[in-house]
């Protein structure tokens, strides 16, 4: 038997990830453009499904899609002090255009708060113009030193929501509404359980008052920040002079939010469900839900098998893999690596017996079922698989979340964890939201992932660094 | 009565166009980024509908979506001589990234033949890998001197198809298949009649063997190139060393195609159907097909009218404009300018009479109809309007297409035509596919738009410049 093209998770989780992405036809590195990737057909099709799930929810909550320029005048970024400090090191700068040196360079958007702030100032005069609820689907560039496909790439695809409100309270509601939508898509569609919570001040978005995130646990126990939602306060309103007249006739700055998820979600998907055989895709996201592989040895069997295969596949919405020049074994591997949830096999013996073989991707379970029950059984299998993947991921999250009551304890749990070797945990600890406390975690490369919205532990306690009382335990982990 | 915010077509067609785009909530200039625009909600929603119509057809013909990097190493463009010559003057160049001067600058893609050629060379080894049928939805940048919203902007959104084949014949079939799909979407969905044909050699895509286009006539008689499909021959195959082993075991370069349409289509849509009152959108593309405006003077009428309005709107899939603080007249203008095909009015008198008023955007016709027939009548109106818009545009194309048999005659027809004043024609003339002949048209700023696929005129004739026999008349016009 040929060696598997996929490294075992237990041998090197990071190499396994790269292999699954390549073999699953999700992406490949674009080595000639630093830190970029090509998103391949299976990866892009998953992204399209994620886009649809998200976009439908954005529209249902009153947001409108718009499109703003890719290029932003360099001076715009400097208008918000924290923002420019956060993004300056990562900018790609256009200095020449149309054959001439530009008087003012443009940066390629790393995010669009600044340029959208500029237009909000033009569009918003009165409380009647509020709330303004905008979303943009776009590419952005952040020049990163260490990149990994989907998880951190120089260019990535994302959506960025940008909203303006007349009160802080309304903006805060928006921030949490969008965080809920992200959590819903992660859990219900991607089958990836997440912890919703607030980032600490030292981990918040550059320019925000408060940031919120959803954090998922990968199979190696590392955390993945899968989506963020920011309460921008009046920071960008003041930087871009976005003022409105209130109902009472007073001028005030708008309260803004921004929120985004990106192609990074696909990395999270891979590291939540896939196995040593390759990609596993939850049925709700699978571009192809089922494939039927017809099997025949002799030419006189071919006609009857193919005819029945196409007929049954049509009933159940399956693709028929009737490619010539590939044997059934190669076809099974092909679809397995691509994460197709259900593979059906139909041969002459099945035809005679009135059966068809159903194989489920996640468990590998394989059984002949009556042809008459095909549609019911495929639908039920897809449904069960979606639930089982979520339950398994939830169980793993639970099993790998531990409580610690001292910095030494956290260090002993997380010190030797790496993306390659795995063994990561979510460590729940009482720790003050203070850079001086968090710096202690940096010694072993851990961070506070977030302060959970819902406290599932023991409520207030003493900070393990300062001894001051804090509200609840925070999530400490190594992360991507 | 307040002055209309929309310039009359007859006064200044170019100003009218700009006004319709602004008032229709389609786009506005992003003056702080040279030649760019912001695509606003109504414009982006139309683009989403166009994307769906196109994407469904691309997938149905076997194409897969992928995504390639925005940035292309500058050296890549130089590999195909004509290509670099065509695009060099329009490039935006990134020279600084991550705080450092780059050793090799990147250009922002003006189109992706080069970077996709690079990957085709990695992915294609054998005839078994062919055809390779790829499409990308993306933004591109071409530094333009004179820009007009949608029609010519520095950054625009588009799709670019890129395919590789084992024979020239198969590639040629692909080129024409995609041209047909573009024509189908233009005519059946956008209600915009087009002439399919081949570009002359001097007007073809930089790097192609042959280019094909669909050309539409705007209301001012100018031509708009609305989509192109290119037979790239083996030019990029040779430049990027994309070789495959044929069934017979021989090595050969692949035959490639590329094809694209962009947000320019929205400009074509505006200039095909809109009128002095603002935007007109063909029903098949309209993001909102019908709006119901409830009318009541006194508060005691309000409850019954709103209740009935929401009930009827639900039946017919209409939006209810129940905004407070806007009178019905303002609402009618609002939806008229945004091009909503059908506006319904419902007031207390209608309630008493069991009627509802239906107003059709293109003709302005307004009539009370029985409430019981609402759905049938709205559907029928949308259907008729779609057909009528196409018929009117087709009739205009016909009425403004003329035959000419000398260069002087063409000049006298086209000399004084401008985008502002209008009066443009499509002039059918026998003219050789030769830059030396076409240069004569440049004197009065006309070009050969294309050599029609179907000859609807008098077959072969003598070239009006050289006297040599040419196959058929070509389309000469002023254009965007």
Contacts between the chains, C-beta under 8 A, distances in Angstrom:
chain1	res1	chain2	res2	distance
A	30	B	68	7.3
A	30	B	69	5.0
A	30	B	115	7.8
A	30	B	119	7.8
A	32	B	73	5.7
A	32	B	76	7.9
A	32	B	115	7.9
A	32	B	118	6.6
A	33	B	69	4.3
A	33	B	71	5.2
A	33	B	72	7.3
A	33	B	73	6.9
A	33	B	106	6.9
A	33	B	115	7.7
A	34	B	97	7.8
A	36	B	69	4.1
A	36	B	71	7.1
A	37	B	69	7.8
A	38	B	66	6.5
A	38	B	67	6.9
A	38	B	68	5.5
A	38	B	69	7.3
A	38	B	119	6.0
A	39	B	66	6.0
A	39	B	67	3.9
A	40	B	66	5.9
A	41	B	64	3.9
A	41	B	65	6.8
A	41	B	66	5.9
A	44	B	64	7.5
A	44	B	65	4.7
A	44	B	66	5.5
A	44	B	67	5.7
A	45	B	64	7.7
A	45	B	65	7.1
A	48	B	65	6.9
A	64	B	41	3.9
A	64	B	44	7.6
A	64	B	45	7.7
A	65	B	41	6.9
A	65	B	44	4.8
A	65	B	45	7.1
A	65	B	48	6.9
A	66	B	38	6.5
A	66	B	39	6.0
A	66	B	40	5.8
A	66	B	41	5.9
A	66	B	44	5.5
A	67	B	38	6.9
A	67	B	39	4.0
A	67	B	44	5.8
A	67	B	157	6.7
A	68	B	30	7.3
A	68	B	38	5.5
A	69	B	30	5.1
A	69	B	33	4.3
A	69	B	36	4.1
A	69	B	37	7.8
A	69	B	38	7.3
A	69	B	155	5.8
A	70	B	70	8.0
A	70	B	108	7.7
A	70	B	139	5.8
A	70	B	141	7.0
A	70	B	155	5.5
A	71	B	33	5.2
A	71	B	36	7.1
A	71	B	92	7.4
A	71	B	141	7.7
A	71	B	155	7.2
A	72	B	33	7.3
A	73	B	32	5.7
A	73	B	33	6.9
A	76	B	32	7.9
A	88	B	99	7.3
A	89	B	98	6.5
A	89	B	99	5.6
A	90	B	98	6.5
A	91	B	96	7.9
A	91	B	97	7.2
A	91	B	98	7.6
A	91	B	99	7.7
A	92	B	71	7.4
A	92	B	94	5.0
A	92	B	96	7.5
A	92	B	97	4.3
A	92	B	98	7.8
A	92	B	106	7.8
A	93	B	94	6.5
A	93	B	95	7.0
A	93	B	96	4.1
A	93	B	97	6.8
A	94	B	92	5.0
A	94	B	93	6.5
A	94	B	94	5.4
A	94	B	95	7.8
A	94	B	108	7.1
A	95	B	93	7.0
A	95	B	94	7.8
A	95	B	95	4.8
A	95	B	96	6.3
A	96	B	91	7.9
A	96	B	92	7.4
A	96	B	93	4.1
A	96	B	95	6.3
A	96	B	105	7.7
A	97	B	34	7.8
A	97	B	91	7.2
A	97	B	92	4.3
A	97	B	93	6.8
A	97	B	143	4.7
A	98	B	89	6.5
A	98	B	90	6.5
A	98	B	91	7.6
A	98	B	92	7.8
A	98	B	143	3.6
A	98	B	145	7.4
A	99	B	88	7.3
A	99	B	89	5.6
A	99	B	91	7.8
A	105	B	96	7.7
A	106	B	33	6.9
A	106	B	92	7.8
A	108	B	70	7.6
A	108	B	94	7.0
A	108	B	108	7.6
A	115	B	30	7.8
A	115	B	32	7.9
A	115	B	33	7.8
A	118	B	32	6.6
A	119	B	30	7.8
A	119	B	38	6.0
A	128	B	325	7.1
A	138	B	139	7.7
A	139	B	70	5.8
A	139	B	138	7.7
A	139	B	139	6.8
A	141	B	70	7.0
A	141	B	71	7.7
A	143	B	97	4.7
A	143	B	98	3.6
A	145	B	98	7.4
A	155	B	69	5.8
A	155	B	70	5.5
A	155	B	71	7.2
A	157	B	67	6.7
A	325	B	128	7.2
